[in-house]
Amino acid sequence: MGLTLALDIGGTKIAWGLIDDNAPRTVIAHGRLPSQPPGGNTADQLEAAVVEALAASAQGTSSTSEKVIERVGVAAAGVIDPTTAMVARAGATMPGWEGTDIAVRIARHIDAPVFAHNDVRVWAFGEHTLCWHDEYPHSRLLYVSLGTGVGGALVINDDLATGNRGTAGEISELYCPHYGSGVARCEDVASGPGLVTTYHKAISEHDRDTAFPSTVTDLLELERQGDPLVTNVLDRNLHGFGQMLGTLAMGLDLDVIILGGGVAGLGEAITRRIRDGVRNHLAYSVRPCDIRDSVVREGPLVAAALYARARHREQLER
């Protein structure tokens, strides 16, 4: 048993960690770099993170430094081809990331197999492995992440659903009702920036002279202070998002929806509204779809290492 090098690549930072295969839920060394430094790019920063991790491995404790990094697990923003570790698509927040060959970049510094996937899918794999595998065996689960964006991952029969594009479970481009008229992309409705932007528009429509909140935490504080407009925005946006999830639960015959991510992690003020939307929209006459909150505490680095170990084991068994 050796080490797994785990990398978590997002729009603002790249985190790295070394995980001992004998203690798979513990990060024994870690660090982070900005993913988009002035004059730099994310692909070069990925290599810098690998170099930093290798140096930490060599300078670690005697038991750690004697162990070899057996594999690299990568959780990355964007559409990642899990077969080739290529970034097939990246949004405007990560210029130049699209088209990056993650495996080739890492191979410049270490000779170890690389296993990469979208960050939400890696989180879902880790969350399922650590928390829900025994409670929901051989089930259909949709993992939903609400943060600066909206992401999803589909787990069927205890593993990530596979496909030709690596996007199974992606929900950001689906449409749902919201505060206002019509429908909009659920990422624009239920993400942190989406909720804040909706409230800003509502303030303008009501010609209110008030401070503009910048985070969902600010919105929740305004609601605690008795702002009815915040309550209306949160009710309608999150209930509408729940309606969309309820439709998916019926269409995909889901057993469970797991709610995670930074916005969902703010608690019942967020998740209660989503659950109400799902349940009010379901038409099950026999058994409803369960709706649970994420409970994983180990973080994305541990999830990336778990994902890499599982895929490496499959590779060796073939």
N, C-alpha and C positions, 0 to 999 in steps of 0.2 A: 504494500500500500504506500502511495506516495502523496504528492500534493496536487491540487487543482488550482490553477490560476483563473480567477473569475474577474470579469470586466463588466461594468455597468455603464453604458454610453448614452448620454442624454444631450439635450440642447444646451445645457449650461456647464455640465461637469462630466468627467470620466472618472469613475471610482474603480480601483482595483483591490483585490484581496487574495490572500493565500489561504486555502482551506485544506487542512490535513484530512486525508481520506479516513483516518481512524476517528476523527471527531468532526463529522460532516455538517454539524450545525454551528460550528465555531470558526470565526474568522481570526486567524492567528497573527496576521499582519495586513495592513491596509494603507491606502493613500488615495489622494484625489488630485486631479488637475483640471483646469478649465478646458472645456471641449472646444471653445472658439476664442483663443487668445488673440489680442491685437496682432494683425499681420500673419496669423497662423490659420490652420484648418484642423478639422476634427480627425482626419485620417493620420496626419502627422502626430497629433496629440495621442492617438491610440498607440502608436509606436513608442512614444515617450513614456506612456504609462507602463507598457510591457517592460521597457528597459529599467524603469524604476522598481517594478515588482521583482525582476530578476536580481537586481542588486540587493533588495531586501531579503530575498530568499538565500542568497549567498552569505549574508551577514547575520542571519538569524541565529536561533539557539542551536546547540550542537545536534539535537534530535531533528530539527527542521532543516538545517543546512545540509545534512546528510541525505535528505530525501530529494527525489527527482520530481520535477513538475511533469506529471504524466499526461496532462491534457489541459486545454484552455476552453472555458465556457464564457460565452459572450451574450449579454442581454443588451440589445441596441434599439434605439428609436428608428422608426421607419419600417418599410416592408423589407424583410430579410429573407432571402432564399435559404432555407435551412439545409439544403443539399450542397450548395456551393459556398455559403457564407458571403454571398454578394448582397450589397444594398441595392435592391431593385427599385426602391422609390424612397425619397425623403422629402419632407415638407420644406416650406420657405424658411422655417426657423433654423434649418441646418444646411446652409448653402455649401455646395461642393461635396456633401456626404453621399449623395446618390451616385451609384456606380462604383463605390469603393469595394475593393476585394479584401474583406476583413482577414481571411485566411492568409493571403499572400503577404499582407502587411505584417502580420504576426510572425509568419515563417521567416522573415528577415532576421529575427532575433532568437527564435527558439524552435527546435525541431520536436514538435508535439502536435497531435491532432487538434483541430479547432472545431468547436460546435457552437454555432451562433443561431439566434432566432430573435424575433421581435421581443422587446422588453416586457410587454404585457403577457405574451404567451409564455415566456420564461417564468414570470411571476406566477402565472396560473399553474404551471407545472409544479413549481416549488410549493405553492399553497396546497395544491391537491395532494401531493406526495406527503407533506408534513401534517396536514390537518383533516382532510376530508376523505382520503382514500378508503378508510375502513368504514366510515359512516355511510358512504354512498358508493358501494362497489358496483361496477358494471352499470353505471348510470350515465345520463346525459346532463352535463353541467355547463352553464355559461358563466364565465368569469368576466366581470365588468369592472373596469378601472375608470374612476372619475378623478381627474386632476387638472393639469393645464390643458389636457386634451381628454378625449373619451376613447377608450380602447376595449377590446373584448377578445376572449379566447374560448374555444369550445373544447371540452374534454368529453370523450366518449369511450366507455369501457376502460377507464383508468389511464388514458393517454391522450395527448393532444391530438385533435382531429388533423388528419393530413389532407393535402390537396396539391394541386399543380402550381399554386401561386404563394403558398405560405400565409394565406390571409383568413383561414377558417376562424370564424368568430368575430371578425372585424365588424364593428357597428358604427364607426364614426360618421359614415356617409349616409346612414339611414335617417329618415325624416320623422319628426314627431311634432305634436301640437306644442304651443308655447304661449307665453304672455303676449298678447297682440292677436293678430289674425293670421290664418293660414297655418303652414307648417314650415319647419326649418331643419337643417342638419342637426342631428342630436349633439354633435360636438359644439355647435354654436348655441345650444339650448342649455345643456347640463354640465358643461365643463366649468371650471372656476372662472376663466375669462368670459365665458358665455353668460353666466349668471350675473356677473358684475356689469357687463355691457348692456344686458337687458334692463337692469335697474337704471343705468345711466339714461337710456332712451326713455324709460318711463318717467324719470324726473323731468326730462325736457318736455315731454308731452303734457305734463301737469303743471309746467311753468313754476316748478318749486325752486326756491332759493335755499339750497342745502349743500353740504359738503359731499363730494363724490367719493364713495368708498373705493378702495383699490383691490380688496380681497374678499373672498367669501366670509372669512372671519369677521371682517368689518360689517358685512351685510347682517350676519347673525347678531352682532352687537346692536345694530340699529333696530333689529326686530325685538330684541330684549328691552330696548328703550321704548317700544310701542309704536314703531313705524308701520302702519298698515300697508303701505305700498310695497315694502320689502316682503311682507307676508304674502301678498298677492302674487308677486313675481316668483317667489320660491314655490308657492303652492302650484301655480300653473305650469311653470317650467318643469319642475321635478315630477309632478303628477303626469304631465305629458310624456316625459321620458319613460316613466313607469308604464304608461299605456303602450308605448312602442315595445318595451320589454315583454309585456303581457302578450302582445301579438306574436313575438318571437317564441315565447314559451309554448304557445299553441301550435305554431307552425313547425317548430323543431321538436315538439313533444319533450320539453325539458323537464327534468326532475328537480333541478335546483338552480337558482341564480345566486352567485356569490358577489357581494358588493365590496369593492376595495378601492384603493387610491387615496390621495390626500384629501380630496373633497368629501368623499364618502366617510373617510376617517374622522371627520368633524363630529360625527355622531348622529343621534336620533333626529335632530332638527333637519338633517338631510335625508337619511335613509328611511325614516318613517314616511315621508312624502312619496318616495319612490315606491316603497312597498304598497302603499295605498293605491297608487296608480296601477301597479301590476295586478293587484287583487281585484280592483274594481273593473278591470278590463278582461279578466279571465272568464272563460265560459265553461270551465270544467264542471262536470256534474258528479264525478267520482272522486278524484283526488287532486288537490291543487299542487302547483309548483311551489316548493319551499324557497324562501328568500332568506339568505343568511349573510352576516357581515364577516368580512375578512378577519382572520385571527392570527395570521402569520406575523411573527415578531423578528424573525432572523434577517429579513431584508433581501434585496435583489442579488447581492453577491452570493449568498448561500443558495438561493434559487438557481443562479447561473451554474454554480458548481454541481448541484443536484442534477440539473439538466444535462450537463456535459458528461457526468459519470454514467448516467443511464444510457445516453447515446453511444458512449465509448464501449460500454458493456455489450450493447447490441451489435456494434461493429465487430468486436472481437469474437462474438458467438457465431457470426455469419461465416 
